[in-house]
């Protein structure tokens, strides 16, 4: 997935590169969640499984660990770590909000998964950055709806 993300990024296919990072994040979360369950440890804000990413991309439900998978096989991995999950999720958000991707609503869903990790770590600096970035994301959504670049929002929502 990482190679696909880099290749898509190189060819300026930012939405596709972002989705590669989303799926990578889902896989990492799946294995971290499985490891926590097998070891009886808390998740500390980490999404419990790949299923948590389905609002970002419905296809992430396929990123499940095989039955009987032993997470001890990954204990020396530098990929299946909380810090790599955070980095990959951040990379996905950066690509989702790229000027050529403009997947702002999807970025919002990623932030909903990232913020609890920072909250559990009491990482107020990163929380501040997330909320500042979210403000920009919502301003871009509002502007694009106002200028009719995007479809109107559902009737239940309104811009004031």
Backbone as JSON Lines, residues from 0, in Angstrom:
{"i":0,"aa":"X","n":[0.82,-1.2,0.0],"ca":[0.0,0.0,0.0],"c":[0.87,1.26,0.0]}
{"i":1,"aa":"X","n":[1.94,1.22,0.77],"ca":[2.81,2.39,0.84],"c":[3.38,2.71,-0.54]}
{"i":2,"aa":"X","n":[3.8,1.68,-1.27],"ca":[4.33,1.9,-2.62],"c":[3.27,2.48,-3.55]}
{"i":3,"aa":"X","n":[2.04,1.98,-3.42],"ca":[0.94,2.51,-4.24],"c":[0.67,3.97,-3.91]}
{"i":4,"aa":"X","n":[0.72,4.29,-2.63],"ca":[0.51,5.68,-2.22],"c":[1.58,6.58,-2.81]}
{"i":5,"aa":"X","n":[2.83,6.16,-2.72],"ca":[3.93,6.96,-3.26],"c":[3.81,7.13,-4.77]}
{"i":6,"aa":"X","n":[3.45,6.05,-5.46],"ca":[3.31,6.11,-6.92],"c":[2.17,7.06,-7.31]}
{"i":7,"aa":"X","n":[1.02,6.93,-6.64],"ca":[-0.1,7.82,-6.93],"c":[0.26,9.27,-6.62]}
{"i":8,"aa":"X","n":[0.96,9.5,-5.53],"ca":[1.38,10.85,-5.17],"c":[2.3,11.42,-6.24]}
{"i":9,"aa":"X","n":[3.23,10.6,-6.68],"ca":[4.18,11.02,-7.72],"c":[3.44,11.44,-8.99]}
{"i":10,"aa":"X","n":[2.37,10.74,-9.32],"ca":[1.6,11.05,-10.52],"c":[0.47,12.04,-10.25]}
{"i":11,"aa":"X","n":[0.53,12.68,-9.1],"ca":[-0.42,13.71,-8.68],"c":[-1.86,13.21,-8.64]}
{"i":12,"aa":"X","n":[-2.02,11.96,-8.28],"ca":[-3.35,11.38,-8.04],"c":[-3.54,11.35,-6.52]}
{"i":13,"aa":"X","n":[-3.83,12.53,-5.98],"ca":[-3.83,12.71,-4.53],"c":[-4.96,11.97,-3.83]}
{"i":14,"aa":"X","n":[-6.12,11.91,-4.42],"ca":[-7.23,11.17,-3.81],"c":[-6.9,9.69,-3.7]}
{"i":15,"aa":"X","n":[-6.32,9.13,-4.76],"ca":[-5.94,7.71,-4.74],"c":[-4.84,7.46,-3.72]}
{"i":16,"aa":"X","n":[-3.86,8.36,-3.66],"ca":[-2.79,8.22,-2.67],"c":[-3.36,8.29,-1.26]}
{"i":17,"aa":"X","n":[-4.31,9.18,-1.06],"ca":[-4.95,9.31,0.25],"c":[-5.65,8.01,0.64]}
{"i":18,"aa":"X","n":[-6.37,7.41,-0.31],"ca":[-7.09,6.18,-0.01],"c":[-6.13,5.03,0.32]}
{"i":19,"aa":"X","n":[-4.97,5.02,-0.3],"ca":[-3.96,4.02,0.07],"c":[-3.55,4.21,1.53]}
{"i":20,"aa":"X","n":[-3.37,5.46,1.94],"ca":[-3.02,5.73,3.33],"c":[-4.16,5.39,4.28]}
{"i":21,"aa":"X","n":[-5.39,5.63,3.85],"ca":[-6.54,5.27,4.67],"c":[-6.56,3.76,4.9]}
{"i":22,"aa":"X","n":[-6.36,3.0,3.84],"ca":[-6.37,1.53,3.96],"c":[-5.19,1.05,4.8]}
{"i":23,"aa":"X","n":[-4.05,1.67,4.65],"ca":[-2.9,1.32,5.48],"c":[-3.22,1.61,6.94]}
{"i":24,"aa":"X","n":[-3.83,2.75,7.2],"ca":[-4.22,3.1,8.58],"c":[-5.2,2.07,9.13]}
{"i":25,"aa":"X","n":[-6.15,1.65,8.31],"ca":[-7.13,0.65,8.75],"c":[-6.45,-0.68,9.09]}
{"i":26,"aa":"X","n":[-5.47,-1.08,8.27],"ca":[-4.75,-2.32,8.55],"c":[-3.95,-2.22,9.85]}
{"i":27,"aa":"X","n":[-3.3,-1.09,10.05],"ca":[-2.52,-0.9,11.28],"c":[-3.45,-0.93,12.48]}
{"i":28,"aa":"X","n":[-4.57,-0.22,12.4],"ca":[-5.53,-0.2,13.5],"c":[-6.08,-1.6,13.77]}
{"i":29,"aa":"X","n":[-6.34,-2.35,12.72],"ca":[-6.84,-3.72,12.87],"c":[-5.86,-4.55,13.7]}
{"i":30,"aa":"X","n":[-4.59,-4.48,13.35],"ca":[-3.6,-5.29,14.06],"c":[-3.32,-4.76,15.47]}
{"i":31,"aa":"X","n":[-3.33,-3.44,15.65],"ca":[-3.15,-2.9,17.0],"c":[-4.33,-3.27,17.9]}
{"i":32,"aa":"X","n":[-5.54,-3.22,17.33],"ca":[-6.72,-3.61,18.09],"c":[-6.69,-5.09,18.45]}
{"i":33,"aa":"X","n":[-6.3,-5.92,17.49],"ca":[-6.18,-7.35,17.73],"c":[-5.13,-7.63,18.8]}
{"i":34,"aa":"X","n":[-4.01,-6.94,18.73],"ca":[-2.95,-7.12,19.72],"c":[-3.44,-6.73,21.12]}
{"i":35,"aa":"X","n":[-4.14,-5.62,21.2],"ca":[-4.66,-5.18,22.5],"c":[-5.64,-6.21,23.06]}
{"i":36,"aa":"X","n":[-6.51,-6.73,22.21],"ca":[-7.49,-7.73,22.67],"c":[-6.79,-9.02,23.11]}
{"i":37,"aa":"X","n":[-5.81,-9.48,22.32],"ca":[-5.12,-10.73,22.65],"c":[-4.31,-10.6,23.94]}
{"i":38,"aa":"X","n":[-3.82,-9.4,24.2],"ca":[-2.99,-9.19,25.39],"c":[-3.77,-8.62,26.57]}
{"i":39,"aa":"X","n":[-5.05,-8.35,26.35],"ca":[-5.88,-7.8,27.41],"c":[-5.49,-6.38,27.79]}
{"i":40,"aa":"X","n":[-5.05,-5.59,26.82],"ca":[-4.6,-4.23,27.07],"c":[-5.61,-3.22,26.53]}
{"i":41,"aa":"X","n":[-5.64,-2.02,27.11],"ca":[-6.54,-0.98,26.58],"c":[-6.01,-0.42,25.26]}
{"i":42,"aa":"X","n":[-6.9,0.17,24.49],"ca":[-6.54,0.71,23.18],"c":[-6.02,2.15,23.23]}
{"i":43,"aa":"X","n":[-6.32,2.89,24.28],"ca":[-5.86,4.27,24.42],"c":[-6.19,5.13,23.21]}
{"i":44,"aa":"X","n":[-7.46,5.11,22.82],"ca":[-7.93,5.99,21.73],"c":[-7.75,5.45,20.34]}
{"i":45,"aa":"X","n":[-7.01,4.38,20.18],"ca":[-6.77,3.79,18.86],"c":[-8.07,3.14,18.38]}
{"i":46,"aa":"X","n":[-8.44,3.34,17.13],"ca":[-9.63,2.65,16.61],"c":[-9.5,1.14,16.84]}
{"i":47,"aa":"X","n":[-10.59,0.51,17.24],"ca":[-10.56,-0.89,17.65],"c":[-10.3,-1.87,16.5]}
{"i":48,"aa":"X","n":[-10.61,-1.45,15.27],"ca":[-10.43,-2.35,14.14],"c":[-10.52,-1.55,12.84]}
{"i":49,"aa":"X","n":[-10.32,-2.26,11.75],"ca":[-10.46,-1.63,10.43],"c":[-11.9,-1.16,10.2]}
{"i":50,"aa":"X","n":[-12.84,-1.8,10.86],"ca":[-14.26,-1.44,10.73],"c":[-14.49,0.03,11.07]}
{"i":51,"aa":"X","n":[-13.69,0.6,11.95],"ca":[-13.85,2.01,12.35],"c":[-13.64,2.96,11.17]}
{"i":52,"aa":"X","n":[-12.96,2.52,10.15],"ca":[-12.63,3.37,9.01],"c":[-13.68,3.31,7.89]}
{"i":53,"aa":"X","n":[-14.77,2.59,8.08],"ca":[-15.73,2.42,6.99],"c":[-16.44,3.72,6.61]}
{"i":54,"aa":"X","n":[-16.53,4.68,7.51],"ca":[-17.11,5.97,7.12],"c":[-16.15,6.78,6.24]}
{"i":55,"aa":"X","n":[-14.89,6.46,6.33],"ca":[-13.88,7.1,5.48],"c":[-13.86,6.4,4.11]}
{"i":56,"aa":"X","n":[-13.82,5.08,4.15],"ca":[-13.84,4.27,2.93],"c":[-14.52,2.94,3.25]}
{"i":57,"aa":"X","n":[-15.68,2.69,2.66],"ca":[-16.4,1.44,2.95],"c":[-15.56,0.19,2.69]}
{"i":58,"aa":"X","n":[-14.59,0.26,1.79],"ca":[-13.78,-0.91,1.46],"c":[-12.82,-1.31,2.57]}
{"i":59,"aa":"X","n":[-12.63,-0.46,3.57],"ca":[-11.69,-0.81,4.64],"c":[-12.18,-1.98,5.47]}
{"i":60,"aa":"X","n":[-13.47,-2.31,5.37],"ca":[-13.98,-3.46,6.12],"c":[-13.3,-4.76,5.68]}
{"i":61,"aa":"X","n":[-12.66,-4.72,4.52],"ca":[-11.95,-5.9,4.01],"c":[-10.55,-6.04,4.6]}
{"i":62,"aa":"X","n":[-10.1,-5.05,5.35],"ca":[-8.74,-5.07,5.89],"c":[-8.69,-5.78,7.24]}
{"i":63,"aa":"X","n":[-9.35,-6.91,7.35],"ca":[-9.41,-7.62,8.62],"c":[-8.27,-8.63,8.73]}
{"i":64,"aa":"X","n":[-7.87,-8.88,9.96],"ca":[-6.82,-9.86,10.2],"c":[-7.38,-11.26,9.96]}
{"i":65,"aa":"X","n":[-6.58,-12.14,9.41],"ca":[-7.06,-13.51,9.19],"c":[-7.38,-14.19,10.52]}
{"i":66,"aa":"X","n":[-8.34,-15.08,10.51],"ca":[-8.7,-15.81,11.73],"c":[-7.47,-16.54,12.28]}
{"i":67,"aa":"X","n":[-7.3,-16.46,13.58],"ca":[-6.2,-17.14,14.23],"c":[-4.86,-16.45,14.09]}
{"i":68,"aa":"X","n":[-4.85,-15.22,13.57],"ca":[-3.59,-14.5,13.38],"c":[-2.95,-14.21,14.74]}
{"i":69,"aa":"X","n":[-1.66,-14.5,14.84],"ca":[-0.92,-14.27,16.08],"c":[-0.15,-12.95,15.95]}
{"i":70,"aa":"X","n":[-0.53,-11.95,16.74],"ca":[0.09,-10.63,16.64],"c":[1.54,-10.63,17.11]}
{"i":71,"aa":"X","n":[1.96,-11.66,17.8],"ca":[3.36,-11.72,18.24],"c":[4.31,-11.76,17.05]}
{"i":72,"aa":"X","n":[3.81,-12.16,15.9],"ca":[4.63,-12.16,14.68],"c":[5.01,-10.74,14.27]}
{"i":73,"aa":"X","n":[4.31,-9.74,14.78],"ca":[4.55,-8.34,14.4],"c":[5.17,-7.51,15.51]}
{"i":74,"aa":"X","n":[5.55,-8.12,16.62],"ca":[6.0,-7.33,17.75],"c":[7.26,-6.52,17.48]}
{"i":75,"aa":"X","n":[8.07,-6.91,16.54],"ca":[9.28,-6.15,16.19],"c":[9.06,-5.22,15.01]}
{"i":76,"aa":"X","n":[7.83,-5.14,14.53],"ca":[7.52,-4.31,13.37],"c":[7.59,-2.83,13.71]}
{"i":77,"aa":"X","n":[8.09,-2.05,12.76],"ca":[8.07,-0.59,12.92],"c":[6.85,0.01,12.24]}
{"i":78,"aa":"X","n":[6.09,-0.83,11.51],"ca":[4.9,-0.36,10.81],"c":[3.67,-0.46,11.68]}
{"i":79,"aa":"X","n":[3.53,-1.56,12.39],"ca":[2.32,-1.79,13.19],"c":[2.49,-1.23,14.59]}
{"i":80,"aa":"X","n":[2.65,0.11,14.63],"ca":[2.82,0.82,15.89],"c":[1.86,2.01,15.95]}
{"i":81,"aa":"X","n":[1.62,2.48,17.15],"ca":[0.75,3.64,17.33],"c":[1.33,4.86,16.62]}
{"i":82,"aa":"X","n":[2.63,5.07,16.73],"ca":[3.24,6.25,16.1],"c":[3.14,6.17,14.58]}
{"i":83,"aa":"X","n":[3.28,4.98,14.01],"ca":[3.14,4.86,12.55],"c":[1.69,5.03,12.13]}
{"i":84,"aa":"X","n":[0.76,4.57,12.96],"ca":[-0.66,4.79,12.67],"c":[-0.96,6.28,12.62]}
{"i":85,"aa":"X","n":[-0.47,7.02,13.6],"ca":[-0.7,8.47,13.63],"c":[-0.08,9.14,12.4]}
{"i":86,"aa":"X","n":[1.12,8.74,12.06],"ca":[1.8,9.31,10.88],"c":[1.03,9.01,9.61]}
{"i":87,"aa":"X","n":[0.56,7.79,9.46],"ca":[-0.16,7.39,8.25],"c":[-1.51,8.09,8.16]}
{"i":88,"aa":"X","n":[-2.2,8.21,9.3],"ca":[-3.48,8.92,9.3],"c":[-3.27,10.4,8.95]}
{"i":89,"aa":"X","n":[-2.22,11.0,9.5],"ca":[-1.9,12.39,9.17],"c":[-1.58,12.57,7.7]}
{"i":90,"aa":"X","n":[-0.84,11.61,7.15],"ca":[-0.54,11.66,5.71],"c":[-1.79,11.55,4.86]}
{"i":91,"aa":"X","n":[-2.71,10.7,5.29],"ca":[-3.98,10.57,4.57],"c":[-4.75,11.89,4.61]}
{"i":92,"aa":"X","n":[-4.79,12.52,5.77],"ca":[-5.5,13.79,5.9],"c":[-4.87,14.85,5.01]}
{"i":93,"aa":"X","n":[-3.55,14.92,5.01],"ca":[-2.87,15.9,4.15],"c":[-3.24,15.71,2.69]}
{"i":94,"aa":"X","n":[-3.29,14.47,2.24],"ca":[-3.64,14.19,0.85],"c":[-5.12,14.43,0.57]}
{"i":95,"aa":"X","n":[-5.98,14.1,1.52],"ca":[-7.42,14.33,1.34],"c":[-7.74,15.8,1.19]}
{"i":96,"aa":"X","n":[-6.97,16.64,1.87],"ca":[-7.23,18.08,1.83],"c":[-6.38,18.81,0.79]}
{"i":97,"aa":"X","n":[-5.63,18.06,0.01],"ca":[-4.81,18.67,-1.04],"c":[-5.73,19.41,-2.01]}
{"i":98,"aa":"X","n":[-5.24,20.48,-2.54],"ca":[-6.03,21.34,-3.44],"c":[-6.6,20.58,-4.63]}
{"i":99,"aa":"X","n":[-5.93,19.52,-5.07],"ca":[-6.45,18.76,-6.21],"c":[-7.38,17.62,-5.8]}
{"i":100,"aa":"X","n":[-7.33,17.2,-4.53],"ca":[-8.22,16.13,-4.06],"c":[-9.54,16.69,-3.55]}
{"i":101,"aa":"X","n":[-9.45,17.68,-2.68],"ca":[-10.63,18.36,-2.12],"c":[-11.64,17.41,-1.49]}
{"i":102,"aa":"X","n":[-11.16,16.4,-0.78],"ca":[-12.03,15.45,-0.1],"c":[-12.17,15.86,1.37]}
{"i":103,"aa":"X","n":[-12.7,17.04,1.57],"ca":[-12.75,17.65,2.89],"c":[-13.65,16.89,3.86]}
{"i":104,"aa":"X","n":[-14.8,16.4,3.4],"ca":[-15.7,15.66,4.28],"c":[-15.04,14.36,4.75]}
{"i":105,"aa":"X","n":[-14.28,13.76,3.87],"ca":[-13.57,12.54,4.22],"c":[-12.46,12.83,5.22]}
{"i":106,"aa":"X","n":[-11.8,13.96,5.06],"ca":[-10.78,14.37,6.03],"c":[-11.4,14.54,7.42]}
{"i":107,"aa":"X","n":[-12.59,15.11,7.47],"ca":[-13.29,15.26,8.74],"c":[-13.49,13.9,9.41]}
{"i":108,"aa":"X","n":[-13.88,12.88,8.64],"ca":[-14.07,11.55,9.2],"c":[-12.74,10.97,9.73]}
{"i":109,"aa":"X","n":[-11.65,11.26,9.04],"ca":[-10.34,10.81,9.53],"c":[-9.97,11.49,10.84]}
{"i":110,"aa":"X","n":[-10.27,12.78,10.92],"ca":[-10.0,13.49,12.18],"c":[-10.79,12.89,13.33]}
{"i":111,"aa":"X","n":[-12.0,12.42,13.07],"ca":[-12.81,11.8,14.12],"c":[-12.14,10.55,14.68]}
{"i":112,"aa":"X","n":[-11.3,9.91,13.88],"ca":[-10.56,8.73,14.34],"c":[-9.22,9.1,14.97]}
{"i":113,"aa":"X","n":[-8.64,10.19,14.54],"ca":[-7.33,10.61,15.03],"c":[-7.42,11.34,16.37]}
{"i":114,"aa":"X","n":[-8.4,12.19,16.51],"ca":[-8.51,13.02,17.72],"c":[-8.56,12.19,19.01]}
{"i":115,"aa":"X","n":[-9.31,11.08,19.08],"ca":[-9.3,10.31,20.33],"c":[-7.93,9.77,20.73]}
{"i":116,"aa":"X","n":[-7.07,9.53,19.76],"ca":[-5.71,9.08,20.09],"c":[-4.97,10.19,20.82]}
{"i":117,"aa":"X","n":[-5.04,11.41,20.28],"ca":[-4.38,12.54,20.93],"c":[-5.02,12.85,22.29]}
{"i":118,"aa":"X","n":[-6.33,12.68,22.38],"ca":[-7.0,12.92,23.66],"c":[-6.53,11.94,24.72]}
{"i":119,"aa":"X","n":[-6.38,10.68,24.35],"ca":[-5.94,9.67,25.32],"c":[-4.5,9.91,25.77]}
{"i":120,"aa":"X","n":[-3.72,10.55,24.92],"ca":[-2.32,10.87,25.24],"c":[-2.18,12.25,25.9]}
{"i":121,"aa":"X","n":[-3.3,12.96,26.05],"ca":[-3.28,14.33,26.58],"c":[-2.33,15.21,25.76]}
{"i":122,"aa":"X","n":[-2.32,14.99,24.45],"ca":[-1.44,15.72,23.55],"c":[-2.18,16.96,23.05]}
{"i":123,"aa":"X","n":[-2.18,17.98,23.88],"ca":[-2.96,19.18,23.59],"c":[-2.41,19.97,22.41]}
{"i":124,"aa":"X","n":[-1.11,19.89,22.19],"ca":[-0.54,20.58,21.03],"c":[-1.11,20.02,19.73]}
{"i":125,"aa":"X","n":[-1.12,18.7,19.61],"ca":[-1.66,18.07,18.4],"c":[-3.17,18.26,18.3]}
{"i":126,"aa":"X","n":[-3.86,18.24,19.44],"ca":[-5.31,18.5,19.43],"c":[-5.59,19.9,18.91]}
{"i":127,"aa":"X","n":[-4.8,20.86,19.35],"ca":[-4.96,22.23,18.85],"c":[-4.77,22.28,17.34]}
{"i":128,"aa":"X","n":[-3.74,21.59,16.85],"ca":[-3.47,21.56,15.42],"c":[-4.61,20.9,14.65]}
{"i":129,"aa":"X","n":[-5.14,19.8,15.19],"ca":[-6.27,19.12,14.54],"c":[-7.47,20.04,14.43]}
{"i":130,"aa":"X","n":[-7.79,20.71,15.53],"ca":[-8.97,21.57,15.53],"c":[-8.77,22.8,14.63]}
{"i":131,"aa":"X","n":[-7.56,23.31,14.58],"ca":[-7.28,24.42,13.67],"c":[-7.43,23.96,12.22]}
{"i":132,"aa":"X","n":[-6.92,22.78,11.92],"ca":[-7.05,22.24,10.57],"c":[-8.5,21.94,10.22]}
{"i":133,"aa":"X","n":[-9.24,21.43,11.2],"ca":[-10.66,21.18,10.97],"c":[-11.41,22.46,10.67]}
{"i":134,"aa":"X","n":[-11.03,23.55,11.32],"ca":[-11.68,24.83,11.03],"c":[-11.46,25.19,9.56]}
{"i":135,"aa":"X","n":[-10.24,25.0,9.07],"ca":[-9.95,25.27,7.66],"c":[-10.74,24.34,6.75]}
{"i":136,"aa":"X","n":[-10.84,23.07,7.13],"ca":[-11.6,22.1,6.33],"c":[-13.05,22.54,6.21]}
{"i":137,"aa":"X","n":[-13.65,22.92,7.33],"ca":[-15.06,23.33,7.3],"c":[-15.24,24.63,6.52]}
{"i":138,"aa":"X","n":[-14.29,25.54,6.61],"ca":[-14.38,26.77,5.83],"c":[-14.33,26.46,4.33]}
{"i":139,"aa":"X","n":[-13.5,25.5,3.94],"ca":[-13.43,25.12,2.52],"c":[-14.72,24.44,2.07]}
{"i":140,"aa":"X","n":[-15.31,23.63,2.93],"ca":[-16.59,23.01,2.57],"c":[-17.66,24.08,2.4]}
{"i":141,"aa":"X","n":[-17.74,25.0,3.34],"ca":[-18.74,26.07,3.29],"c":[-18.56,26.89,2.02]}
{"i":142,"aa":"X","n":[-17.32,27.25,1.72],"ca":[-17.05,28.06,0.53],"c":[-17.4,27.31,-0.76]}
{"i":143,"aa":"X","n":[-17.05,26.05,-0.83],"ca":[-17.34,25.3,-2.05],"c":[-18.83,25.08,-2.24]}
{"i":144,"aa":"X","n":[-19.58,24.94,-1.15],"ca":[-21.04,24.83,-1.27],"c":[-21.62,26.18,-1.69]}
{"i":145,"aa":"X","n":[-21.12,27.23,-1.08],"ca":[-21.62,28.57,-1.4],"c":[-21.38,28.94,-2.86]}
{"i":146,"aa":"X","n":[-20.24,28.55,-3.4],"ca":[-19.91,28.9,-4.78],"c":[-20.37,27.83,-5.77]}
{"i":147,"aa":"X","n":[-21.14,26.87,-5.27],"ca":[-21.73,25.81,-6.1],"c":[-20.68,24.93,-6.77]}
{"i":148,"aa":"X","n":[-19.5,24.85,-6.19],"ca":[-18.49,23.93,-6.7],"c":[-18.89,22.5,-6.36]}
{"i":149,"aa":"X","n":[-19.61,22.37,-5.26],"ca":[-20.06,21.06,-4.82],"c":[-21.57,21.02,-4.81]}
{"i":150,"aa":"X","n":[-22.08,19.82,-4.72],"ca":[-23.53,19.65,-4.59],"c":[-24.0,20.24,-3.27]}
{"i":151,"aa":"X","n":[-25.25,20.63,-3.25],"ca":[-25.83,21.14,-2.02],"c":[-25.83,20.06,-0.96]}
{"i":152,"aa":"X","n":[-25.8,20.49,0.29],"ca":[-25.81,19.56,1.41],"c":[-27.22,19.0,1.58]}
{"i":153,"aa":"X","n":[-27.35,17.87,2.29],"ca":[-28.68,17.31,2.54],"c":[-29.58,18.33,3.21]}
{"i":154,"aa":"X","n":[-30.88,18.17,3.01],"ca":[-31.86,19.12,3.53],"c":[-31.76,19.3,5.03]}
{"i":155,"aa":"X","n":[-31.31,18.28,5.75],"ca":[-31.22,18.37,7.2],"c":[-30.13,19.34,7.64]}
{"i":156,"aa":"X","n":[-29.19,19.64,6.76],"ca":[-28.08,20.54,7.08],"c":[-28.31,21.89,6.41]}
{"i":157,"aa":"X","n":[-27.83,22.93,7.04],"ca":[-27.92,24.24,6.4],"c":[-26.72,25.08,6.79]}
{"i":158,"aa":"X","n":[-26.32,25.96,5.92],"ca":[-25.24,26.88,6.2],"c":[-25.84,28.21,6.61]}
{"i":159,"aa":"X","n":[-25.33,28.76,7.66],"ca":[-25.87,30.03,8.13],"c":[-24.82,31.09,8.1]}
